[in-house]
Amino acid sequence: MAKKGQAREYVFLECTVCGRRNYRTSKNMKAGYKLELKKYCRWDRQHTVHKERKK
């Protein structure tokens, strides 16, 4: 949870193919959108779309 006065929080990036949470990154919580990035999944051995998931 973000501390008082801070607008950043950690979120996990989950692979849309295998469902594993491979990455953790910080995000500006004031932004009104979910993070979606194309990252490398070592279990699928390819670049796949990773979507934001909470802890």
N, CA, C and O atoms as a GROMACS GRO file, in nm:
protein
  220
    1MET      N    1   0.084  -0.117   0.000
    1MET     CA    2   0.000   0.000   0.000
    1MET      C    3   0.088   0.124   0.000
    1MET      O    4   0.192   0.128   0.066
    2ALA      N    5   0.047   0.221  -0.074
    2ALA     CA    6   0.124   0.344  -0.082
    2ALA      C    7   0.113   0.423   0.048
    2ALA      O    8   0.008   0.427   0.112
    3LYS      N    9   0.224   0.484   0.087
    3LYS     CA   10   0.225   0.566   0.208
    3LYS      C   11   0.154   0.698   0.181
    3LYS      O   12   0.132   0.736   0.066
    4LYS      N   13   0.119   0.766   0.289
    4LYS     CA   14   0.051   0.893   0.275
    4LYS      C   15   0.139   0.992   0.200
    4LYS      O   16   0.256   1.011   0.236
    5GLY      N   17   0.085   1.054   0.100
    5GLY     CA   18   0.160   1.151   0.022
    5GLY      C   19   0.232   1.090  -0.098
    5GLY      O   20   0.287   1.164  -0.180
    6GLN      N   21   0.234   0.957  -0.109
    6GLN     CA   22   0.299   0.893  -0.222
    6GLN      C   23   0.194   0.839  -0.318
    6GLN      O   24   0.089   0.790  -0.275
    7ALA      N   25   0.221   0.849  -0.445
    7ALA     CA   26   0.126   0.806  -0.545
    7ALA      C   27   0.175   0.684  -0.622
    7ALA      O   28   0.119   0.651  -0.727
    8ARG      N   29   0.279   0.615  -0.571
    8ARG     CA   30   0.333   0.498  -0.640
    8ARG      C   31   0.312   0.374  -0.555
    8ARG      O   32   0.319   0.380  -0.432
    9GLU      N   33   0.286   0.262  -0.622
    9GLU     CA   34   0.265   0.136  -0.554
    9GLU      C   35   0.318   0.024  -0.642
    9GLU      O   36   0.320   0.036  -0.764
   10TYR      N   37   0.362  -0.086  -0.579
   10TYR     CA   38   0.412  -0.201  -0.654
   10TYR      C   39   0.297  -0.284  -0.707
   10TYR      O   40   0.198  -0.308  -0.637
   11VAL      N   41   0.309  -0.328  -0.831
   11VAL     CA   42   0.213  -0.418  -0.894
   11VAL      C   43   0.292  -0.531  -0.961
   11VAL      O   44   0.409  -0.514  -0.996
   12PHE      N   45   0.227  -0.644  -0.979
   12PHE     CA   46   0.288  -0.758  -1.046
   12PHE      C   47   0.239  -0.764  -1.190
   12PHE      O   48   0.124  -0.729  -1.219
   13LEU      N   49   0.327  -0.808  -1.280
   13LEU     CA   50   0.289  -0.828  -1.419
   13LEU      C   51   0.274  -0.978  -1.442
   13LEU      O   52   0.368  -1.055  -1.421
   14GLU      N   53   0.155  -1.019  -1.484
   14GLU     CA   54   0.121  -1.160  -1.501
   14GLU      C   55   0.112  -1.193  -1.650
   14GLU      O   56   0.050  -1.120  -1.727
   15CYS      N   57   0.175  -1.304  -1.689
   15CYS     CA   58   0.173  -1.349  -1.828
   15CYS      C   59   0.032  -1.390  -1.866
   15CYS      O   60  -0.035  -1.459  -1.789
   16THR      N   61  -0.015  -1.348  -1.984
   16THR     CA   62  -0.150  -1.383  -2.027
   16THR      C   63  -0.157  -1.525  -2.083
   16THR      O   64  -0.266  -1.581  -2.096
   17VAL      N   65  -0.041  -1.584  -2.117
   17VAL     CA   66  -0.040  -1.719  -2.174
   17VAL      C   67  -0.034  -1.825  -2.064
   17VAL      O   68  -0.120  -1.913  -2.059
   18CYS      N   69   0.066  -1.816  -1.976
   18CYS     CA   70   0.083  -1.920  -1.874
   18CYS      C   71   0.023  -1.882  -1.739
   18CYS      O   72  -0.002  -1.970  -1.657
   19GLY      N   73  -0.002  -1.752  -1.715
   19GLY     CA   74  -0.063  -1.709  -1.591
   19GLY      C   75   0.032  -1.688  -1.475
   19GLY      O   76  -0.012  -1.663  -1.363
   20ARG      N   77   0.162  -1.697  -1.499
   20ARG     CA   78   0.260  -1.677  -1.391
   20ARG      C   79   0.294  -1.530  -1.377
   20ARG      O   80   0.293  -1.454  -1.474
   21ARG      N   81   0.324  -1.491  -1.254
   21ARG     CA   82   0.361  -1.352  -1.225
   21ARG      C   83   0.513  -1.343  -1.232
   21ARG      O   84   0.583  -1.386  -1.140
   22ASN      N   85   0.564  -1.287  -1.340
   22ASN     CA   86   0.707  -1.287  -1.368
   22ASN      C   87   0.779  -1.159  -1.328
   22ASN      O   88   0.899  -1.163  -1.301
   23TYR      N   89   0.710  -1.047  -1.323
   23TYR     CA   90   0.774  -0.919  -1.300
   23TYR      C   91   0.700  -0.840  -1.192
   23TYR      O   92   0.580  -0.856  -1.173
   24ARG      N   93   0.776  -0.754  -1.120
   24ARG     CA   94   0.719  -0.661  -1.024
   24ARG      C   95   0.770  -0.524  -1.060
   24ARG      O   96   0.890  -0.506  -1.082
   25THR      N   97   0.682  -0.426  -1.066
   25THR     CA   98   0.722  -0.291  -1.102
   25THR      C   99   0.638  -0.192  -1.023
   25THR      O  100   0.534  -0.228  -0.968
   26SER      N  101   0.681  -0.067  -1.018
   26SER     CA  102   0.603   0.036  -0.950
   26SER      C  103   0.519   0.110  -1.053
   26SER      O  104   0.556   0.121  -1.170
   27LYS      N  105   0.406   0.161  -1.007
   27LYS     CA  106   0.312   0.227  -1.097
   27LYS      C  107   0.254   0.349  -1.028
   27LYS      O  108   0.232   0.348  -0.907
   28ASN      N  109   0.231   0.453  -1.102
   28ASN     CA  110   0.163   0.571  -1.051
   28ASN      C  111   0.016   0.536  -1.034
   28ASN      O  112  -0.054   0.508  -1.132
   29MET      N  113  -0.032   0.537  -0.910
   29MET     CA  114  -0.169   0.492  -0.882
   29MET      C  115  -0.273   0.597  -0.920
   29MET      O  116  -0.392   0.567  -0.922
   30LYS      N  117  -0.230   0.718  -0.948
   30LYS     CA  118  -0.325   0.821  -0.992
   30LYS      C  119  -0.368   0.799  -1.136
   30LYS      O  120  -0.471   0.851  -1.179
   31ALA      N  121  -0.290   0.723  -1.210
   31ALA     CA  122  -0.324   0.693  -1.349
   31ALA      C  123  -0.445   0.599  -1.348
   31ALA      O  124  -0.451   0.506  -1.269
   32GLY      N  125  -0.539   0.624  -1.434
   32GLY     CA  126  -0.663   0.548  -1.434
   32GLY      C  127  -0.664   0.433  -1.532
   32GLY      O  128  -0.769   0.405  -1.592
   33TYR      N  129  -0.553   0.366  -1.552
   33TYR     CA  130  -0.549   0.256  -1.648
   33TYR      C  131  -0.467   0.140  -1.591
   33TYR      O  132  -0.387   0.160  -1.499
   34LYS      N  133  -0.487   0.020  -1.645
   34LYS     CA  134  -0.407  -0.096  -1.605
   34LYS      C  135  -0.288  -0.108  -1.698
   34LYS      O  136  -0.297  -0.086  -1.819
   35LEU      N  137  -0.175  -0.143  -1.638
   35LEU     CA  138  -0.051  -0.157  -1.712
   35LEU      C  139  -0.054  -0.284  -1.796
   35LEU      O  140  -0.096  -0.389  -1.749
   36GLU      N  141  -0.008  -0.275  -1.922
   36GLU     CA  142  -0.003  -0.389  -2.012
   36GLU      C  143   0.122  -0.374  -2.099
   36GLU      O  144   0.130  -0.284  -2.182
   37LEU      N  145   0.219  -0.465  -2.079
   37LEU     CA  146   0.346  -0.456  -2.150
   37LEU      C  147   0.380  -0.589  -2.215
   37LEU      O  148   0.336  -0.694  -2.170
   38LYS      N  149   0.457  -0.583  -2.322
   38LYS     CA  150   0.505  -0.705  -2.387
   38LYS      C  151   0.643  -0.736  -2.329
   38LYS      O  152   0.739  -0.663  -2.354
   39LYS      N  153   0.653  -0.844  -2.251
   39LYS     CA  154   0.775  -0.882  -2.181
   39LYS      C  155   0.810  -1.027  -2.213
   39LYS      O  156   0.728  -1.101  -2.267
   40TYR      N  157   0.933  -1.066  -2.178
   40TYR     CA  158   0.978  -1.203  -2.202
   40TYR      C  159   0.930  -1.295  -2.090
   40TYR      O  160   0.947  -1.263  -1.972
   41CYS      N  161   0.870  -1.408  -2.126
   41CYS     CA  162   0.828  -1.509  -2.029
   41CYS      C  163   0.924  -1.627  -2.042
   41CYS      O  164   0.932  -1.689  -2.148
   42ARG      N  165   0.997  -1.657  -1.934
   42ARG     CA  166   1.098  -1.762  -1.943
   42ARG      C  167   1.037  -1.902  -1.945
   42ARG      O  168   1.104  -1.997  -1.985
   43TRP      N  169   0.911  -1.916  -1.904
   43TRP     CA  170   0.847  -2.048  -1.909
   43TRP      C  171   0.793  -2.077  -2.049
   43TRP      O  172   0.794  -2.192  -2.093
   44ASP      N  173   0.747  -1.974  -2.118
   44ASP     CA  174   0.700  -1.991  -2.256
   44ASP      C  175   0.813  -1.973  -2.357
   44ASP      O  176   0.800  -2.010  -2.474
   45ARG      N  177   0.924  -1.914  -2.311
   45ARG     CA  178   1.041  -1.886  -2.394
   45ARG      C  179   1.009  -1.798  -2.515
   45ARG      O  180   1.056  -1.823  -2.626
   46GLN      N  181   0.927  -1.696  -2.491
   46GLN     CA  182   0.893  -1.602  -2.596
   46GLN      C  183   0.840  -1.473  -2.532
   46GLN      O  184   0.809  -1.470  -2.413
   47HIS      N  185   0.831  -1.369  -2.612
   47HIS     CA  186   0.775  -1.244  -2.564
   47HIS      C  187   0.623  -1.254  -2.569
   47HIS      O  188   0.565  -1.286  -2.673
   48THR      N  189   0.558  -1.227  -2.457
   48THR     CA  190   0.412  -1.232  -2.448
   48THR      C  191   0.362  -1.106  -2.378
   48THR      O  192   0.440  -1.032  -2.317
   49VAL      N  193   0.233  -1.083  -2.387
   49VAL     CA  194   0.172  -0.968  -2.320
   49VAL      C  195   0.159  -1.001  -2.171
   49VAL      O  196   0.111  -1.109  -2.135
   50HIS      N  197   0.202  -0.909  -2.087
   50HIS     CA  198   0.190  -0.922  -1.942
   50HIS      C  199   0.098  -0.811  -1.893
   50HIS      O  200   0.119  -0.694  -1.927
   51LYS      N  201  -0.003  -0.847  -1.814
   51LYS     CA  202  -0.099  -0.750  -1.762
   51LYS      C  203  -0.080  -0.731  -1.613
   51LYS      O  204  -0.030  -0.820  -1.543
   52GLU      N  205  -0.120  -0.615  -1.566
   52GLU     CA  206  -0.106  -0.580  -1.426
   52GLU      C  207  -0.202  -0.661  -1.338
   52GLU      O  208  -0.320  -0.677  -1.372
   53ARG      N  209  -0.149  -0.710  -1.226
   53ARG     CA  210  -0.230  -0.779  -1.126
   53ARG      C  211  -0.187  -0.727  -0.989
   53ARG      O  212  -0.070  -0.695  -0.969
   54LYS      N  213  -0.280  -0.720  -0.897
   54LYS     CA  214  -0.248  -0.678  -0.760
   54LYS      C  215  -0.182  -0.794  -0.688
   54LYS      O  216  -0.176  -0.905  -0.741
   55LYS      N  217  -0.131  -0.770  -0.568
   55LYS     CA  218  -0.063  -0.872  -0.489
   55LYS      C  219  -0.153  -0.984  -0.458
   55LYS      O  220  -0.112  -1.079  -0.392
   0.00000   0.00000   0.00000
